């Protein structure tokens, strides 16, 4: 099945779900008042889905893989910040488990997609036609 829109990627759908859940978790209590951490974790979560979309819009496989790597880094950033939020009492243990599980799931999906792209991008020796040397 050929994917023609980034919205059809399950990893993008899951990363959007992560972003929405992060926004919901950061809207109440002390988390809502900790502007620095709140804004940073939100930006990192949105960065995951945004980099997947931006990578999808690129023309070359190396560019796509680069943006998937950036998205993966952002997912790790979210996970790190969620540990701090849990330790500070901003989110419950149940919220932390749910959000962390989503981050891990997205991370695994991104890694699998990147590996799949690497395997499908097999270098080949250019032909004389490719080089403009023959007919």
ABEGO torsion letter per residue (X at the ends): XBBABAAABAAAAAAAAAAAAAAAAAABEAAAABAAAAAAAAAAAAAAAAAAAAAAABABAAAAAAAAAAAAAAAAAAAAAAAAAAAAGABBAAAAAAAAAAAAAAAAAAAAAAAAAAAABBBBBBBAAAAGABX
